């Protein structure tokens, strides 16, 4: 029974492992596939839309180019007609006195020079009487030029040129009995007769077929696209289906198009959406209108849509296959990495983290392996650090009273008693007892600054009796730092060094200053002497672990004090030393401003206080 359960359990475990691996692979595959499908569809739609817009822009640009070219050609033609009119007026009419001169010869010459584009040139008085005409001067009896629209417009606005709509000109008898479609260019002119000036009208009939040919060339290459010409009122001057329009078999939206500004516009006319491009002809107010059905933009888009659909289908199929392969390659290394992490989570820090698979997974495995190694090293470092801290504190306690100092102090007490200096002996014993009491501090490492300075004062009182006042010491302590935390035995070693290495061998009186103050969120305690000092390179070696403590003085050296402060309060604190030969030495204790309390003291000693 147990064996069967074990086999079943193993199979279940393998099944769940395969299921988890499959689940990871499916999750990655489905996620990548969805993202890929959305991305491909989005890009395809954007590309198709860009293609449609580009096709539309190209069509519009091409239409505008054709329209602009037609407008340029037409403007050149009309400008030439104006030049003919100006030449007739300024070079002939203004120089002639009709009372005794004729303008017929010059008019015929001008007509012959431009007869390819002209039907006739004529000049009338303000009453409509013919003055001269070319090439035929035989006016019909019922011509009544003064009643014609072109005549009235010229007389109504004398400063302007006037272009008429296309019409059949029948003012003169033509021997060939042919009547031509013309566009009349009329203007008011000043006629001179026997020295007297009077108004008249100059008429230049342009051959309509010339304009028709210009615009027909632009429509030749067109299929469903075409352009037509209207005057400023919207009346059609030229249209490729003009005969059908006159027969009322075809309709054009010319009256609406004439209201459009120059440029491209979209409109719906006769159930069809069209793109209308308008260009105004200077001098005349005429407008060339290009009509492009929107269906023309769909040319080639059907094949493009089919191509895009096939491309999307092929891309999606390729992406699904690639996603399956990639997800499989990612899932297996991840599963192996997951199994090794689970082994680590059980508390087995000696387990090896899997490293392999794709670069990212391999990097993750290396990072986790490095993390495990760092944790191991950190645990080892913590153990070593705690051991070093304990050892430093033990060394400080064991070496806080130098036997030589104790022997000399007791010897001084015996000498005082034998000399019957009982008060001095009592003072020495009292100071020594106080020194012992504060040094022990009930086994506590963190004490008040006030107690540490009291210990230093007791020590200096004893030393001043022993050295028979060869130096003097001064304490300048700010009251606000007395109730702050410090570790014990940090000031006394500095005073001891100041005596032995600073003022003991001086020729004059030595001075030692102990100064305590607060600065920002920190407190500083300085021990300054005016002794022999030391070179800068020696100062730089004092706080290094490789520096050897000198044989004289207490066993608690500067490096010991410095390390104990940093172990308790952090790397930002400790000792600072300034010295120069023959200028004395200043050793500065740097501590955080932490008010003393039993809870704070216990946390600092346990290494849990956050500074």
C-alpha positions in Angstrom: 0.0 0.0 0.0 2.7 2.5 0.9 4.6 1.6 -2.2 1.5 2.3 -4.3 1.0 5.6 -2.6 4.6 6.5 -3.3 4.3 5.7 -6.9 1.1 7.6 -7.2 2.6 10.6 -5.4 5.6 10.6 -7.8 3.3 10.5 -10.8 1.2 13.2 -9.4 4.3 15.3 -8.7 5.6 14.8 -12.3 2.1 15.6 -13.7 1.9 18.8 -11.7 5.4 19.8 -12.7 4.5 19.2 -16.4 1.2 21.1 -15.9 3.1 24.1 -14.3 5.6 24.1 -17.1 2.9 23.9 -19.6 1.0 26.7 -17.9 4.0 29.0 -17.9 4.6 28.2 -21.6 0.9 28.8 -22.5 0.8 32.0 -20.5 3.8 33.4 -22.3 2.7 32.1 -25.6 -0.9 33.4 -25.3 0.3 36.8 -24.0 2.9 37.2 -26.8 0.3 36.0 -29.4 -2.3 38.5 -28.2 0.2 41.3 -28.2 1.6 40.3 -31.6 -1.9 40.0 -33.1 -2.9 43.4 -31.8 0.4 44.9 -32.9 0.2 43.4 -36.4 -3.4 44.4 -36.9 -2.8 47.9 -35.6 0.3 48.3 -37.8 -1.6 46.9 -40.8 -4.5 49.2 -40.3 -2.1 52.1 -39.9 -0.2 51.2 -43.0 -3.3 50.7 -45.0 -4.7 54.1 -43.8 -1.3 55.7 -44.6 -1.5 54.1 -48.1 -5.0 55.4 -48.7 -4.1 58.9 -47.4 -0.9 58.8 -49.5 -2.9 57.8 -52.6 -5.4 60.6 -51.9 -2.6 63.1 -51.4 -0.9 62.0 -54.6 -4.2 62.3 -56.5 -4.8 65.7 -55.1 -1.3 66.9 -55.8 -1.5 65.6 -59.4 -4.9 67.2 -59.9 -3.6 70.5 -58.5 -0.6 70.3 -60.9 -2.8 69.8 -63.9 -5.1 72.5 -62.7 -2.3 75.0 -62.1 -0.8 74.2 -65.5 -4.2 74.8 -67.2 -4.6 78.0 -65.2 -1.2 79.2 -66.3 -1.9 78.5 -70.0 -5.3 80.2 -69.8 -3.8 83.2 -68.0 -1.1 83.5 -70.7 -3.8 83.4 -73.4 -5.9 86.1 -71.6 -2.9 88.2 -70.9 -2.1 88.1 -74.6 -5.6 89.3 -75.4 -5.1 92.1 -73.0 -1.9 93.1 -74.7 -3.7 93.2 -78.0 -6.4 95.4 -76.5 -3.7 97.7 -74.9 -1.8 97.9 -78.1 -4.9 98.9 -80.1 -5.9 101.5 -77.5 -2.6 103.1 -76.5 -0.7 102.8 -79.8 -3.6 103.5 -82.3 -6.7 105.0 -80.8 -5.0 107.6 -78.5 -2.9 108.8 -81.4 -5.8 109.2 -83.9 -8.2 112.1 -84.5 -11.2 110.6 -86.1 -12.2 113.9 -87.7 -9.5 113.5 -90.4 -7.7 110.2 -89.6 -8.7 106.5 -89.9 -7.6 103.6 -87.7 -8.6 100.9 -90.1 -5.1 100.1 -91.4 -3.5 99.7 -88.0 -6.5 97.6 -86.8 -6.1 95.3 -89.8 -2.4 94.9 -89.2 -3.0 94.0 -85.5 -5.7 91.5 -86.5 -3.5 89.8 -89.1 -0.7 89.5 -86.5 -3.0 87.7 -84.1 -5.7 86.2 -86.3 -5.1 82.6 -85.0 -6.6 83.6 -81.7 -9.0 86.5 -82.8 -12.3 86.6 -84.6 -12.6 90.4 -84.9 -11.5 93.8 -83.5 -14.0 96.7 -83.5 -14.3 100.2 -82.1 -17.6 101.9 -81.3 -18.7 105.4 -80.1 -20.6 105.8 -76.9 -23.8 105.7 -78.9 -23.0 102.3 -80.5 -21.9 103.6 -83.9 -19.1 101.6 -85.6 -15.9 103.5 -86.0 -13.7 100.8 -87.4 -13.5 97.0 -87.5 -11.3 94.2 -88.8 -11.3 92.0 -90.7 -14.9 92.7 -91.8 -16.3 96.2 -91.4 -19.8 95.5 -92.8 -22.1 95.8 -89.8 -25.5 94.2 -89.9 -28.5 96.5 -90.0 -29.9 95.1 -86.7 -26.6 94.8 -84.9 -27.5 97.3 -82.2 -24.2 97.1 -80.5 -25.2 99.5 -77.8 -27.7 97.0 -76.4 -25.2 94.2 -76.1 -24.2 93.1 -72.7 -20.5 93.5 -73.3 -21.1 97.1 -74.5 -23.1 98.1 -71.4 -20.6 96.5 -69.0 -17.7 98.4 -70.6 -19.6 101.7 -70.3 -20.8 100.9 -66.8 -17.3 100.3 -65.4 -14.9 102.2 -67.6 -11.7 101.4 -65.7 -11.8 97.6 -66.1 -11.6 94.9 -68.7 -14.8 92.9 -69.2 -14.9 89.3 -70.3 -18.2 87.9 -71.5 -19.5 84.4 -71.5 -19.2 82.4 -74.7 -21.7 83.5 -77.3 -22.1 83.5 -81.1 -20.9 86.8 -82.6 -23.2 88.1 -85.3 -22.4 91.8 -85.6 -20.9 91.7 -89.1 -21.8 90.2 -92.5 -19.5 87.3 -93.2 -19.2 86.4 -96.8 -18.7 82.8 -95.9 -21.9 82.9 -93.7 -20.0 81.4 -90.8 -20.7 82.4 -87.3 -18.1 81.8 -84.5 -18.3 81.2 -80.8 -16.4 84.0 -79.1 -15.6 85.5 -75.8 -15.7 89.2 -75.9 -13.1 91.4 -74.2 -14.5 95.0 -74.0 -13.3 98.2 -72.4 -14.1 101.9 -72.4 -11.8 104.1 -74.5 -11.3 107.8 -75.1 -12.0 108.8 -78.8 -10.8 112.1 -80.3 -12.9 113.7 -83.1 -11.8 117.1 -84.4 -10.0 117.8 -81.2 -12.9 116.9 -79.0 -12.8 113.8 -76.7 -15.7 111.4 -76.2 -16.1 107.9 -74.8 -16.2 104.8 -76.9 -15.9 101.0 -76.6 -13.1 98.8 -77.9 -14.2 95.2 -78.6 -11.8 92.3 -79.0 -13.5 89.0 -79.9 -11.4 86.0 -78.9 -11.9 82.7 -80.6 -13.6 80.4 -78.1 -12.1 77.3 -79.8 -8.6 78.4 -78.5 -9.8 78.2 -74.9 -11.6 75.0 -75.6 -8.4 73.5 -77.0 -6.4 74.6 -73.9 -8.8 72.9 -71.5 -9.4 69.9 -73.7 -5.7 69.0 -73.5 -6.0 68.9 -69.7 -9.0 66.5 -70.0 -7.5 64.2 -72.6 -5.7 62.0 -70.1 -8.6 61.9 -67.7 -11.1 59.1 -67.2 -13.6 59.8 -64.5 -11.7 63.0 -63.6 -12.3 66.2 -65.5 -12.1 69.9 -65.2 -14.4 72.8 -66.4 -14.3 76.6 -66.5 -16.9 79.0 -65.1 -17.2 82.8 -64.9 -17.4 84.6 -61.6 -21.2 84.1 -61.5 -20.9 80.4 -62.0 -22.0 80.3 -65.7 -20.2 77.5 -67.5 -17.6 78.8 -70.1 -16.2 75.4 -70.9 -17.2 71.9 -69.9 -16.2 68.6 -71.5 -19.9 67.6 -71.6 -21.1 71.1 -72.4 -23.5 69.9 -75.2 -25.1 67.4 -72.8 -25.5 70.2 -70.2 -27.1 72.5 -72.8 -29.4 69.6 -73.8 -30.3 69.1 -70.1 -29.0 65.6 -70.2 -26.2 66.1 -67.7 -26.0 68.2 -64.6 -23.1 70.0 -63.0 -22.8 71.6 -59.6 -21.2 74.7 -61.0 -23.3 77.3 -59.1 -22.1 75.7 -55.8 -18.5 75.2 -56.9 -18.1 78.9 -57.7 -18.6 79.7 -54.0 -15.6 77.6 -53.0 -12.3 79.2 -52.1 -9.2 78.1 -54.0 -8.1 74.7 -52.9 -9.6 71.2 -52.4 -13.1 70.6 -51.0 -15.3 67.5 -50.6 -18.9 67.5 -51.7 -21.8 65.2 -52.2 -23.5 65.7 -55.6 -26.1 63.6 -57.4 -25.5 60.7 -54.9 -21.7 60.7 -55.5 -19.0 61.9 -53.2 -16.5 64.0 -55.1 -13.3 66.0 -54.5 -13.5 69.5 -55.9 -10.4 71.5 -56.6 -10.8 75.2 -57.5 -8.4 77.7 -59.0 -9.3 81.3 -59.8 -8.0 83.0 -63.0 -6.6 86.4 -62.4 -8.1 89.5 -64.2 -11.3 87.7 -65.0 -12.7 86.1 -61.8 -13.1 82.9 -63.8 -12.6 79.7 -62.0 -11.2 76.4 -63.2 -12.9 73.5 -61.3 -11.5 70.0 -61.2 -13.8 67.1 -60.3 -12.4 63.9 -59.0 -14.9 61.2 -57.8 -13.9 59.5 -54.6 -14.2 56.2 -56.3 -11.0 57.0 -58.2 -9.1 56.8 -54.9 -10.1 53.1 -54.6 -8.1 52.2 -57.7 -5.6 49.6 -56.7 -6.9 49.5 -53.1 -8.7 46.2 -53.7 -5.5 44.4 -54.5 -3.8 46.2 -51.6 -6.5 45.0 -49.2 -6.1 41.4 -50.4 -2.3 41.7 -50.0 -2.6 43.2 -46.5 -4.9 40.4 -45.4 -2.6 37.7 -46.7 0.4 39.4 -45.1 -1.5 39.6 -41.7 -2.4 36.0 -41.9 1.1 34.9 -42.8 2.6 37.1 -40.1 0.2 35.8 -37.4 0.9 32.2 -38.3 4.7 32.9 -38.1 4.3 34.7 -34.8 2.3 31.9 -33.3 4.9 29.3 -34.2 7.8 31.5 -33.0 5.9 32.3 -29.8 5.5 28.6 -29.1 9.2 27.9 -29.6 10.3 31.0 -27.6 8.0 30.3 -24.8 9.1 26.7 -24.6 12.8 27.9 -24.4 11.9 30.4 -21.7 9.6 28.1 -19.6 12.0 25.2 -19.1 14.9 27.3 -17.6 12.4 29.2 -15.5 11.0 26.0 -14.1 14.5 24.8 -13.2 15.3 28.2 -11.7 12.0 28.0 -9.7 12.9 24.6 -8.3 16.3 25.7 -7.1 14.8 28.8 -5.5 12.2 26.6 -3.7 15.1 24.5 -2.4 16.7 27.7 -1.1 13.5 28.9 0.5 13.4 25.8 2.6 16.5 27.2 4.4 19.1 25.2 2.6 21.5 28.0 1.8 24.1 25.6 0.4 21.8 24.6 -2.5 23.1 25.6 -5.9 21.0 28.1 -7.9 20.4 27.0 -11.5 22.1 29.1 -14.2 21.2 28.5 -17.8 18.6 29.2 -20.6 18.2 32.5 -22.4 20.5 35.4 -21.5 17.9 37.1 -19.3 17.1 33.9 -17.4 20.8 33.1 -17.1 21.5 36.6 -15.8 18.6 36.2 -13.2 20.1 32.9 -12.1 23.6 34.5 -11.7 22.1 37.4 -9.9 20.2 35.1 -7.4 23.4 33.0 -7.0 25.4 36.2 -6.3 22.6 37.2 -3.8 22.8 33.9 -2.0 26.6 34.3 -1.8 26.3 37.8 -0.5 23.8 36.7 2.1 26.2 34.0 3.2 29.1 36.5 3.3 26.9 39.1 5.1 26.0 36.5 7.8 29.6 35.7 8.2 30.6 39.3 8.4 27.9 40.0 11.0 29.3 37.2 13.1 32.8 38.5 12.7 31.7 42.1 13.4 29.8 41.0 16.5 32.9 39.1 17.7 35.1 42.0 17.0 32.8 44.3 18.9 32.7 42.0 21.8 36.5 41.6 21.7 37.1 45.4 21.5 34.8 46.0 24.5 36.5 43.2 26.4 40.0 44.6 25.6 38.8 48.1 26.7 37.6 46.7 30.0 40.7 44.6 30.6 43.0 47.5 29.7 41.1 50.4 31.2 43.5 50.7 34.2 47.2 50.4 33.3 49.0 48.4 36.1 51.9 50.8 35.9 49.5 53.7 36.5 47.9 51.8 39.4 51.3 51.0 41.0 52.5 54.6 40.8 49.2 55.9 42.2 49.4 53.5 45.2 53.0 54.3 45.7 52.2 58.0 45.8 49.5 57.3 48.5 52.0 55.3 50.6 54.5 58.1 50.3 51.9 60.7 51.4 50.9 58.7 54.4 54.5 58.2 55.5 54.9 62.0 55.1 51.8 62.5 57.2 50.0 64.2 54.3 46.8 62.5 55.2 44.4 64.9 53.4 46.3 64.4 50.2 46.3 60.7 50.7 42.5 60.7 51.3 42.0 62.8 48.2 44.1 60.4 46.1 42.1 57.4 47.5 38.8 59.1 46.9 39.7 60.0 43.3 41.0 56.4 42.6 37.8 54.9 44.0 35.7 57.2 41.8 37.8 56.3 38.9 37.2 52.5 39.5 33.5 53.0 40.0 32.9 54.9 36.7 35.3 52.6 34.8 33.2 49.5 35.8 29.9 51.3 35.3 28.0 48.2 36.4 29.2 46.4 33.3 27.5 48.9 30.9 29.3 50.2 27.8 27.1 53.2 27.1 27.2 55.9 29.8 26.4 59.6 30.0 28.8 62.2 28.7 28.7 63.7 32.3 30.0 60.4 33.8 32.7 60.0 31.2 33.9 63.6 31.9 33.8 62.9 35.6 36.0 59.8 35.1 38.4 62.0 33.1 38.5 64.6 35.8 39.3 62.0 38.5 42.1 60.6 36.3 43.5 64.1 35.7 43.3 65.0 39.4 45.4 61.9 40.2 47.9 62.7 37.4 48.3 66.3 38.5 49.3 65.1 42.1 51.8 62.6 40.7 53.4 65.1 38.3 53.4 67.9 40.9 51.5 70.3 38.7 53.9 70.4 35.7 50.8 71.0 33.6 47.3 72.3 34.1 44.0 71.1 32.6 40.9 73.0 31.8 37.4 71.7 31.1 35.0 73.8 29.0 31.8 71.7 28.5 28.5 72.9 27.1 25.7 71.9 29.6 23.4 70.6 26.8 25.7 67.6 26.0 26.1 66.3 29.5 23.0 64.2 29.3 23.9 62.6 25.9 25.1 59.1 25.3 28.7 58.0 24.8 30.7 54.9 25.3 33.0 54.8 28.3 36.7 55.2 28.3 37.0 57.4 25.3 38.3 60.7 26.9 40.7 59.2 29.5 42.9 57.5 26.9 43.2 60.8 25.0 44.2 62.6 28.2 46.7 59.9 28.9 48.3 60.3 25.4 48.3 64.1 25.8 50.3 63.7 29.0 52.8 61.0 27.9 53.3 62.2 24.3 52.5 65.9 24.6 53.3 67.8 27.8 55.4 65.4 29.9 58.7 66.3 28.3 58.0 70.0 27.7 60.4 72.7 29.0 57.6 75.0 30.1 54.2 74.5 31.7 51.9 72.2 29.8 48.3 73.0 29.1 45.5 70.6 28.3 42.0 71.7 27.3 39.0 69.5 27.3 36.2 71.2 25.3 32.7 69.8 24.6 30.0 71.4 22.4 27.1 70.7 20.1 27.1 71.4 16.4 24.0 70.7 14.3 22.8 67.2 15.3 26.2 66.0 16.6 28.4 66.6 19.7 32.1 67.0 19.8 34.6 66.5 22.6 38.1 67.8 22.0 41.3 67.1 23.9 43.8 69.7 23.0 47.4 70.1 24.3 50.2 72.5 23.6 52.8 69.8 23.6 55.4 68.5 21.1 52.9 67.5 18.4 53.8 65.2 15.5 54.3 65.3 11.7 51.3 65.1 9.3 52.3 61.6 7.9 52.3 60.2 11.5 48.9 61.7 12.1 47.6 59.9 9.0 48.7 56.5 10.4 47.3 56.8 13.9 43.8 55.6 13.0 44.8 52.8 10.7 44.5 49.1 11.8 48.1 48.5 10.9 49.3 51.2 13.3 51.0 49.9 16.5 50.0 51.4 19.8 53.0 52.9 21.6 54.3 51.0 24.7 53.6 53.9 27.2 50.1 55.0 28.2 47.1 52.9 28.6 46.4 49.7 26.7 43.4 51.4 25.2 44.9 53.0 22.1 43.4 55.6 19.7 42.5 53.0 17.1 40.7 51.1 19.8 38.6 54.1 20.8 38.0 55.0 17.2 36.7 51.5 16.3 34.5 51.2 19.4 32.8 54.5 18.6 32.2 53.4 15.0 30.9 50.0 16.1 28.4 51.6 18.4 27.3 54.7 16.5 28.2 54.0 12.9 30.9 54.6 10.3 30.2 58.4 10.2 31.5 58.9 13.7 34.8 58.3 15.6 38.0 60.3 16.1 39.5 63.2 14.2 43.2 64.2 14.8 44.9 67.5 14.0 48.6 68.0 14.9 51.8 69.7 13.8 55.3 69.6 15.3 55.8 72.0 18.2 52.2 73.3 17.9 50.4 70.6 20.0 47.8 68.1 19.1 44.0 68.1 19.0 42.0 64.9 19.1 38.3 65.4 18.5 35.6 62.8 19.4 32.7 62.9 17.1 29.4 61.5 18.5 25.7 61.8 17.5 23.4 63.9 19.7 21.5 61.1 21.4 19.8 61.9 24.8 20.6 59.3 27.4 17.9 56.9 28.5 18.0 53.3 29.6 16.0 52.1 26.6 18.3 54.0 24.3 21.4 52.6 26.1 20.2 49.0 25.8 19.5 49.4 22.1 22.9 50.9 21.5 24.6 48.2 23.4 22.7 45.6 21.4 23.5 47.3 18.2 19.8 48.0 17.3 19.6 51.8 17.7 19.2 53.6 14.4 21.3 56.8 14.4 
